[in-house]
Amino acid sequence: MYETAGTRPGAEPWVRGRRRVLLAAGMLAYPTLTAVGVSTYSTGGRAVAGYVIVAAFCCCYILAGLAGARQAWRTFWAVIGVQLALIIAVMPFAREQAFLMAAVTASLAVIVLRRHEVLITATVTLAAVLVPVAVPSWDASAGLFPAIAIIFTVLISYAFTEMVTANRALIEARAEIAQLASEAERNRIARDLHDLLGHSLTTITVKAGLARRIGANDVDRSLREIAEVENLSRQALTDVRAAVSGYREVTLAGELARGKELLRAAGVVADLPTATDVVDAAHREVLAWAVREGLTNVARHARATRCTVTLSAAQVEIRDDGVGGAAADGNGLSGLRERVAAVGGKVEAGPLQPRGWRLSVNLDPAVKVSA
């Protein structure tokens, strides 16, 4: 017994779309040829009976198509059974031309039972060849044309069904890729906003606090700090717009300069490199993000008095003498790990003895594409 589509995992409607309707309508040419066979071999009442059977077969064909479209597989297979009975019933009136209707039925079955296409095709083809040989009143060679028609039609139907399935899989894959791209873009924006605003707002907070503390004793310096806070706010707005639009320029030299100012405002002695030439150009953007995240955490969490940044061709290391560990599992480090992992690098973060914290980002020297 054939496996029915109702029990086959992933059974899908197979009649959907204009092309399938056109193909389905084209199949009605075969019952028409059978009707021609009826007019050839039968006359009078016998011809009328043959025509009625052919018309009933066409109605069953339409019903089978509608049942397949609704995935009403019990109805579908019941109608297929009726079609087989009608094919047998019309044989006395149309002889070998009855097997042209069998080509239609075989095509329907193959569309649903694609794993059994060889068995179905072979069975129906052999019947078209052997039955005329077995019936004395028929022409023994008359079954060759219906047999060829069966093979050709089933192959066309099978190929069309495979093409439709492949197209559907392609559409689903494209939709999934679009969804993944959308999620990746949302994650990028969230990560960039955290990194950009985390650094900028920390600097603004530190400078605003510094201006408040020295306001009474050093008005000029306090005003300078407030002016820098204004500039930082404007820059933060620019950075947010850049992150949302997908364009953001983060340079290692720029982050070192901003970090030095941030640490100075936070009262941390900064031992930072004055040049970035030692770093491979392909790695500077990723290491710039690492410097931004590391120095922001030092100013925000470490309560340190000193911070040192060391650069090499594919590495940056940030050390401080603070309490350490406050941001070990924060969103910033998680985002940094994602950036670094995307270019085959590794992030190490952990406490130092007797006190302090170390953040190290190591990139693969073989990677020559900027992140």
Helices and strands as residue ranges (DSSP letters): H 18-26, H 29-41, H 44-69, H 73-94, G 95-97, H 98-112, G 114-116, H 117-134, H 144-214, H 219-245, H 252-265, E 269-271, G 281-283, H 284-297, I 298-302, E 306-312, E 315-320, H 331-342, E 346-351, E 357-362
